[in-house]
C-alpha cells in the first residue's frame, strides 16, 4: 500500500498518521506542542473536529488536546 502525506486537517476523525513535518508555525506554539510530545516522527490520531470551524482534537502519546484549525493545517502527516 502506498504512503501519502497530507495536512493533519484533511484526516478523517479516527485516522492516524506519523508527523512528517511542521512548518510555518509560531515558534512559541511549536515549542508548546513539542513539550506535549508533538514532533516529527511521532504517531498522532485525529479524534474529532469541532463544529463551525472549531478546534481539532488530537491524541498523541496518550494525551488528548485541541489546537486551532490554522495550526493543524501546518502539520503534515504521512498516512497509509
JORAPE-V24332 format. One record per run of one state. SS is the DSSP state (alpha for helix, beta for strand, coil for the rest). FROM is the first residue (numbers start at 0). TO is the last residue. If there is no record, write none. Layout:
BEGIN
ss-><SS	SS>
from-><FROM	FROM>
to-><TO	TO>
END
This chain:
BEGIN
ss-><coil	beta	alpha	coil	beta	coil	alpha	coil	beta	coil	beta	coil	beta	coil	alpha	coil	beta	coil>
from-><0	3	7	10	15	22	26	35	42	49	55	60	62	67	68	72	74	79>
to-><2	6	9	14	21	25	34	41	48	54	59	61	66	67	71	73	78	79>
END
